[in-house]
Amino acid sequence: MTRRFRSTRKFDKQFKQLDSKSSKQAAKAIELFISDPSHPSLRFKKIQGTNNFYEISVNMSIRIVVEVTTKENDQIIIFYIIGTHDLW
């Protein structure tokens, strides 16, 4: 199965608004997620009450929400939003 990654405009805008330390941590978490989505430090888990949305921990306060869908032989992962846990 091929994994494809993209991001929403909202995610890109929110990422650019992070402070320097947070953006470095987020970039590291994204790289780790792409190479090893099950890495324990990411605390990757499904968001309750949703079908395709999951969260990734960047640090103790910042989360990334991703949407994961499968079409034919492709798994499509969209980086949806990024910010503090109370964003969603």
N, C-alpha and C positions, 0 to 999 in steps of 0.2 A: 504494500500500500504506500502510495506517495503522500507525503505531508506537504501541504502548501500553507504559507503564512502570509497574512496581510493585516493592515490596520485600518481603523476608521479615521476620518478626519478629526473627530472629537478626541480620539486617543492621541493622535499626533499633536494636537493643540495642547492637551493636558500634559503630555510628556514634556513639551517645550517649556511649560510653566513651572516645572519642578526645579527646586534649587539644585545646585551643582552636586552635592553629596547624594541626594535622592535620585537624580538622573543617572549617576554612575551605578548606584545600587540597582536601579530598575534595568539598566542596560545589561548588567551582569546576570540578573534574574532571567531576563528574556533569552540571553545566550544559553544559559543553563537549561531553561525550559526547552529550547529548540534541540539541544543535544541530549538531554535526559529529563523528560517530563515527569518522571517518577522520583526525582531526587527529593529526599526528605526535607531539605531546607526550603523548598518551594511551598510546602504544605498545600499542594494542588488538590482541590476538592470541588465537588459539584455544589452549586448554589441551590439550596432547598427551594422547592416550588417552581423550578425551571426545568426545561427539557435539555437544553444544549449549552447552558452557561456554567462556567467554572471560575474559580478564583485562584490566583497565584499570590503568595505573599512575597513582597519585595523586602519589607522589614516589618517591625511590629505595628506600624501605623499605615503603611501604603500597600494597597492591593491592586492587582491587575485583573480585570474581568475579561475572559476570553469566551468566544462562542466556538464550539466544535461541532462540525457537521461532516457527514460522510456522503459522498456521491460517487457511485460506481467504485473505482479503485483509488479515489482521492479522499484524503482527510483534509478538510479545510478548517484552518484555525485563524480566527479573526481576533486581533487584539482590539477589544471593544472600548473599554475605558480604564483609566488609571487615576488613582487618588486615595484619599483616606478612606477608611472602612465605612464611614457614615455617608459616602457618596451614593451608595445604593442601599 
